[in-house]
Amino acid sequence: MNLPLPDLSRSVEEVAPLLLGCLLRTRADEGEVVARITEVEAYEGEADPASHAYRGRNERNAVMFGPAGRLYVYRSHGLHWCANVATGTDGIASGVLLRAGRVIEGEDLARKRRGEKVESARLARGPGNFCQALGITAEHSAADLLTGTSVTLSGGEPVPTALIRVGPRVGVSRAHNWPHRFYLADDPTVSAYRLSPRAKPSG
């Protein structure tokens, strides 16, 4: 039996590990894809040098400021879409980056989007691949994950605490050593750790 969705209005560090095992579903004319979340990263907003909201609110990052349960989608390096779940108190920025998942429904559609030769474990491995496999683009930004239809978040199977690992975030240049990455141990869908070559000491 699936657990209920965790309270997204809690602090981002509390919510992030609780999203492991939850299900993200996208619906489009071509079909549906569901992924079980296996890797996430927490971003604290204006208190976090690695966050898009570190320097305050703007048109790009406004979704991060709430309400909780909205999807913040942005383009990474001008190439890939990345998706975050807004969390915490309305008006205060924070979000959980969805880094990886296991496709459990709609694998044929996910593979059509990612490539016919892509292994199942790699279909949604990495934040850009996650969005590509599920068909998430800018049009989904600000979508309500709780009451919407095109993309929804729901509780999944319980994840034993013993299987959750914590470590530094991947590829960020600031606050790179903050233990804000949460992932399932020994899961092949989890992306590899990579330290940014531009990594700077954290204050």
C-alpha positions as CSV (number, residue, x, y, z in Angstrom):
1,M,0.0,0.0,0.0
2,N,1.3,3.5,-0.9
3,L,1.9,6.0,1.8
4,P,0.2,9.4,1.8
5,L,2.2,12.3,0.3
6,P,4.3,14.0,2.9
7,D,3.4,17.5,4.1
8,L,5.3,19.7,1.6
9,S,4.9,22.8,3.7
10,R,7.6,21.6,6.1
11,S,11.2,22.7,5.8
12,V,13.0,21.6,2.6
13,E,15.5,19.5,4.5
14,E,12.6,17.5,6.1
15,V,10.7,17.1,2.9
16,A,13.5,16.1,0.6
17,P,14.2,12.6,2.0
18,L,10.5,12.0,2.4
19,L,10.0,12.4,-1.4
20,L,12.1,9.3,-2.0
21,G,9.7,6.6,-3.1
22,C,7.0,9.1,-4.1
23,L,5.5,8.9,-7.5
24,L,5.5,11.7,-10.2
25,R,3.0,11.2,-13.0
26,T,2.8,13.1,-16.2
27,R,-0.1,13.0,-18.6
28,A,0.0,14.0,-22.3
29,D,-1.8,13.3,-25.5
30,E,0.7,10.6,-26.3
31,G,0.3,8.8,-22.9
32,E,1.3,8.7,-19.3
33,V,4.6,8.1,-17.6
34,V,5.1,7.4,-13.9
35,A,8.5,7.5,-12.1
36,R,9.3,6.5,-8.5
37,I,11.7,9.1,-7.2
38,T,15.1,7.7,-6.1
39,E,17.3,10.8,-5.8
40,V,16.7,14.4,-4.8
41,E,18.5,17.6,-3.6
42,A,17.3,20.2,-1.2
43,Y,17.8,24.0,-1.9
44,E,17.1,26.4,0.9
45,G,16.4,29.6,-1.1
46,E,17.8,32.9,0.0
47,A,19.9,31.2,2.7
48,D,21.6,28.9,0.2
49,P,24.4,30.1,-2.1
50,A,23.6,27.3,-4.6
51,S,19.9,28.2,-4.9
52,H,18.4,30.1,-7.7
53,A,16.6,32.2,-5.1
54,Y,19.8,33.2,-3.2
55,R,19.7,36.8,-4.5
56,G,16.0,37.2,-4.0
57,R,12.8,36.8,-6.0
58,N,12.6,37.4,-9.7
59,E,10.5,36.3,-12.7
60,R,12.5,33.1,-13.2
61,N,12.4,31.8,-9.7
62,A,9.1,33.1,-8.4
63,V,7.6,29.6,-8.2
64,M,10.2,28.6,-5.5
65,F,8.6,31.2,-3.2
66,G,5.4,29.1,-3.0
67,P,2.9,27.9,-2.4
68,A,4.2,24.5,-1.6
69,G,3.4,21.8,-4.1
70,R,4.0,23.8,-7.2
71,L,6.5,22.6,-9.8
72,Y,9.5,24.9,-10.6
73,V,11.0,24.1,-14.0
74,Y,14.1,25.8,-15.4
75,R,16.6,25.2,-18.2
76,S,20.0,24.0,-17.2
77,H,23.0,25.3,-19.2
78,G,20.6,26.1,-22.0
79,L,20.2,22.4,-22.7
80,H,18.0,20.4,-20.3
81,W,14.9,21.0,-18.3
82,C,15.1,20.4,-14.6
83,A,12.2,20.1,-12.2
84,N,11.8,21.1,-8.5
85,V,9.0,20.7,-6.0
86,A,8.4,24.0,-4.1
87,T,8.3,23.4,-0.3
88,G,8.0,25.2,2.9
89,T,6.2,28.4,3.9
90,D,4.4,30.4,1.2
91,G,6.5,33.5,0.5
92,I,9.9,31.9,1.5
93,A,11.8,30.2,-1.3
94,S,12.8,26.6,-1.1
95,G,12.6,23.6,-3.4
96,V,13.6,20.0,-3.9
97,L,15.3,19.1,-7.2
98,L,14.2,15.8,-8.7
99,R,17.4,14.2,-9.7
100,A,16.5,10.7,-10.7
101,G,13.8,8.1,-10.7
102,R,12.7,4.7,-11.8
103,V,10.1,4.6,-14.6
104,I,7.4,2.2,-13.4
105,E,4.7,3.0,-16.0
106,G,4.9,4.2,-19.5
107,E,8.4,2.9,-20.2
108,D,7.8,2.7,-23.9
109,L,6.9,6.3,-24.1
110,A,9.9,7.3,-21.9
111,R,12.2,5.3,-24.1
112,K,10.7,7.0,-27.2
113,R,11.6,10.4,-25.7
114,R,15.0,9.3,-24.5
115,G,16.1,6.9,-27.2
116,E,15.4,3.3,-28.0
117,K,18.8,2.0,-26.8
118,V,18.7,3.6,-23.4
119,E,18.8,1.1,-20.6
120,S,15.8,1.1,-18.2
121,A,17.9,2.2,-15.3
122,R,19.1,5.2,-17.2
123,L,15.8,6.5,-18.6
124,A,15.3,9.0,-15.7
125,R,18.8,9.1,-14.3
126,G,19.9,12.6,-13.8
127,P,17.7,15.7,-13.6
128,G,17.7,16.5,-17.3
129,N,17.0,12.9,-18.3
130,F,14.2,12.7,-15.6
131,C,12.4,15.6,-17.2
132,Q,12.9,14.3,-20.8
133,A,11.6,10.8,-19.9
134,L,8.5,12.3,-18.3
135,G,8.0,15.0,-20.9
136,I,8.4,17.9,-18.5
137,T,9.1,21.3,-20.1
138,A,8.6,25.0,-19.3
139,E,4.9,24.6,-19.9
140,H,4.7,22.6,-16.7
141,S,6.3,25.3,-14.5
142,A,4.0,26.5,-11.7
143,A,1.8,23.4,-12.2
144,D,0.0,22.4,-9.1
145,L,1.2,18.9,-8.2
146,L,-1.6,18.3,-5.7
147,T,-4.7,19.2,-7.7
148,G,-3.5,19.5,-11.3
149,T,-3.8,17.0,-14.1
150,S,-0.9,17.3,-16.4
151,V,1.7,16.4,-13.7
152,T,0.9,15.1,-10.2
153,L,2.8,14.0,-7.2
154,S,1.6,11.2,-4.9
155,G,2.8,9.0,-2.1
156,G,4.6,5.8,-3.0
157,E,5.9,2.7,-1.3
158,P,7.6,3.2,2.1
159,V,11.4,3.6,2.0
160,P,13.3,2.1,4.9
161,T,15.5,4.7,6.6
162,A,18.4,2.3,6.3
163,L,18.3,2.6,2.6
164,I,18.5,6.4,2.5
165,R,21.9,7.9,1.9
166,V,22.9,11.6,2.4
167,G,25.8,13.4,0.7
168,P,26.9,16.6,-1.0
169,R,25.1,18.0,-4.0
170,V,26.1,17.2,-7.5
171,G,27.8,19.7,-9.8
172,V,27.1,22.9,-7.9
173,S,29.9,25.5,-7.6
174,R,28.7,27.1,-4.3
175,A,27.9,25.3,-1.0
176,H,28.8,22.1,-2.9
177,N,29.7,20.2,0.4
178,W,26.3,20.8,2.1
179,P,24.8,17.4,2.9
180,H,21.6,18.1,0.9
181,R,21.5,15.2,-1.5
182,F,19.3,12.3,-0.6
183,Y,19.2,9.0,-2.5
184,L,18.5,5.3,-2.3
185,A,21.5,3.1,-1.6
186,D,22.8,0.9,-4.4
187,D,20.0,1.9,-6.7
188,P,21.1,1.8,-10.4
189,T,18.9,4.7,-11.3
190,V,20.7,7.1,-9.0
191,S,23.2,9.4,-10.8
192,A,26.9,9.4,-10.1
193,Y,28.4,12.0,-7.8
194,R,30.3,14.7,-9.6
195,L,32.1,17.7,-8.1
196,S,31.9,20.8,-10.1
197,P,35.3,22.0,-11.4
198,R,34.2,25.5,-10.3
199,A,33.5,24.4,-6.8
200,K,34.2,27.2,-4.2
201,P,34.7,27.0,-0.5
202,S,31.4,27.3,1.4
203,G,30.9,30.0,3.9
